Amino acid sequence: MQLAFILKRVMYIYVTELFRSQRFLFYMIHARRIYEKVETEWSAFKTAGSS
């Protein structure tokens, strides 16, 4: 239980630093682009496999 609390604190500090450095928005924009790209590639893979 203490390990979970420590990891939560570390994550909180990291995200807080991302907000301060204004990188959080940058990372979220790139994560969305990557997610969209993976989704289209996955859809193409599924349709190619079922044909």
N, C-alpha and C positions, 0 to 999 in steps of 0.2 A: 504494500500500500504506500509506503514511503517512497519507493522507487517511482511509482506513478506520479506522485506529487512533485518529486524532483524533476522528472521529465516534463511535466506540465509547466513548471516554472521556467525551465530552459526554453521551451517553445514560446512561452509568453515573452521572455526577454528578446528572443530572436525576432519575433513578429513585431515587437515594439521598435526594435532597431530598424527593421525594414520600413516601417511607417515614417520614422524620423528621417531616414535617408531617401525617402520617396521612391524606393525601389519596389515596394509592394505592388503598386499599380502596374509597373512595368512587368513584373513577374506574372501577374494575373492576366494581362493582355497576351503574353506569350503562351501561357498555359492554355488559354482558350483557343489560340490558333493551332497549337499542337493537337488539342482534343478534336477540333473540327477536321484536321487532316487525317488523324487516325480513324475517325468515324467514317470518312468517305472511303479510305483504303479498306477498312473492314467490310463495308457494304459491298465493295467491288469484289473482294475475296469471297464473300459468302455467295454472291450471285455466280461467280465463275466456278465455284465448287459444286453448286447444285445443277449446273448445266451439263 
